[in-house]
Amino acid sequence: MIGAGKMLAESGAEPGTLRANVTSPNGTTAAALKVLEDNGLGEIFSQALTAARDRSRELASG
């Protein structure tokens, strides 16, 4: 994860572009990503970030 974050920060590329560049077509990572995408990982992640943001705002307002 640290390496991926560093690569993203230093490259200036879009995250999806970097992911596509390091994922072999029909490879193990591609298979895993397909399962995650098919089962709604993007929506779950979005909901988690929204919940964290909302709670952060609650905590900040006292």
SULVEN-V516909 format. One record per residue. RES is the residue in three letters. OMEGA is omega in whole degrees, -180 to 180 (* if undefined). Layout:
# SULVEN-V516909
res-><RES | RES>
omega-><OMEGA | OMEGA>
This chain:
# SULVEN-V516909
res-><MET | ILE | GLY | ALA | GLY | LYS | MET | LEU | ALA | GLU | SER | GLY | ALA | GLU | PRO | GLY | THR | LEU | ARG | ALA | ASN | VAL | THR | SER | PRO | ASN | GLY | THR | THR | ALA | ALA | ALA | LEU | LYS | VAL | LEU | GLU | ASP | ASN | GLY | LEU | GLY | GLU | ILE | PHE | SER | GLN | ALA | LEU | THR | ALA | ALA | ARG | ASP | ARG | SER | ARG | GLU | LEU | ALA | SER | GLY>
omega-><-180 | 180 | 179 | 178 | 179 | 179 | 180 | -179 | -175 | -174 | -175 | -180 | 175 | 180 | 180 | 178 | 178 | 179 | 179 | -178 | -177 | 180 | 178 | 177 | -180 | 178 | -177 | 179 | 178 | 179 | 179 | 180 | 178 | 178 | 180 | 180 | -179 | -177 | 170 | -180 | -179 | 179 | 178 | 180 | 178 | 179 | 179 | 179 | 178 | 179 | 179 | 178 | -179 | 179 | 177 | 178 | 178 | -179 | -179 | -177 | 175 | *>
